Amino acid sequence: MLEKLKEAIGLFEEVMIFGAEHVLRSVDVEIWQEYSPEQIQALKILSASGPMSNGQLATVQGVHKSAVSSRLKKLEEKGLVSSVKDPGDQRAKLIAVTDAGIELLRRSDAAIYESVEGLFADEITEEELDAFIHTFRKLKDILRFKEL
């Protein structure tokens, strides 16, 4: 089991590295010329998780808080994120994605899905896709449970 897990992790890492490289090379969307992958990732995290502090976002992205502050400042200037009060601590601020940020993510995701669909069409069966979805849903549930 341990050897299979090591192989699975290695394969996952390779797919993430080469998949990201392929998408960045092949998808020509004006969004990606204006915003960095790290800024898009910050929007995705905030969209999926809901409002969070700069520190929480820095932890999730694995970077220093100052890097996140710089990203968020640019996104806020473009109207893609905004500060909201933390309901648990009225003195604290959380960062939330705006409707404009959600729309930008929608356009970015559409370009990614189109690229990936073209790459994998006729290469992956529906059964293989179902197995992939099942496995990643399970992993997501395990990871979310571990966060609690």
N, C-alpha and C positions, 0 to 999 in steps of 0.2 A: 504493500500500500504506500509506504514512504517513497519508494522509487517512482511510482506512478504520480504521486503528488508533486515530486520534484520536476518530473517531466511536464506535467500540466502547467506548473508555474512558469517554467522556462518557455514553453510554447506561448503562454499568455503574454509574457513579456515581449517575445519576438513579434507577435501579432500586433501588440500595442505600438511598438517602435516602428515597424515597417508599415503598419496601417496608417499611423499618423503621418509618416513621411509621404506615403502615396497620396493621401488626401491633400496634404499641403501642396504637393507638386501638381496635382491634376485638377484641383478645383479652382477655378478662376472667378472669384466673387469679389465685388468691390468692398464688401464688409471686411474681408481678410486683408485688404490693403490698408484699411483705415484703423483696424483694431488688431492687437496682438493675440496670439493663441491664449496667452495667460489672461487677457481681459475677457475673452469669450468664455474661458473656463470659469472665471469668477462669476460671470453672469449665469452660467449653467448651474453652478453650485448654489447660488442664491435663489435661483428659480426653483430648483429641486428641494432645497432645505428650508426655504423661507428666510426671513430677515435674520441676520446674525451680526455680531460685532466684527470690527476689523481684526481683532485678535483671533477670533474663532475662524474667520476666513483664512487668515495666515496659517493657522494650524492645519486646516484642511488642504491648502495648496502647498504646504511644506516649505514656506518661505518666511522671511523676516517680516514683521509687521510694517516696516517702512516701505517695503516693496508693494504690499497690498494697499497701503495708503496712497501711494502714487498712482496705482491702477485705478483705484476707486475715484480719485480726484478727477482723472480724465473721463471716466464713465459718467460721473455726476455732471461735469461740464457739458456733456453731450445729452444729458437728460435721460440716461439709461438706468441709473440708480438714484435713490434718494435716501436721506436719513429719516428715520422714524424713531419715536420714543420707545424705549424698552418698557413693556407693560409691567415687568417685574421690578424695574428700577427707573423711575421717572427722570433721574439725572443722566442715565446712560442712553447712548444712541445706538441704533441698529441700522444696518444698510439693507435696503430692499430693492428689488428690481421693479422698474416702472413698466407701464404698458409699452412704451417705446422700446425698452430693453427686451421685453417678451417678443415683440415683433422682430427685432433684430435677430434674436435667437431662432425664431421660426424660419427666417430667410436663410440663415447660416445652416441650420439643420436640413432644410430642403436641398441645399446644394450638396451637402455631405451624403444624404441618402441617395440622391441621384447618381453621384459618383460611385458609391459602394454598390448600388443596384446594378449598374453597368458592369462593374468589375466581377461580380459574383453570379450574374445571370447565367443560367445553364451550367453552373459549376457546383451548386449546392442544392440538394433535394429538399423538398418540403419536410420530410422526416428529419433530416439533419438539422434544419432550421428549428424545428420543434424541440429537438433535443438540446440545441444551443440555448434556446429561450428558457427551457425548463431549468437547465443548469445555472444560468445566470440569474434567474429569479430566486433560486435557492441560495446562491451565494449572496445576493443582495439582502435577502431576509436574514441570513446568518450575520452579516456585517451590521445590519441595522439593530439586530437583537443585542449584539456585543456592545453597541454604543450606549445602550440603556443602563 
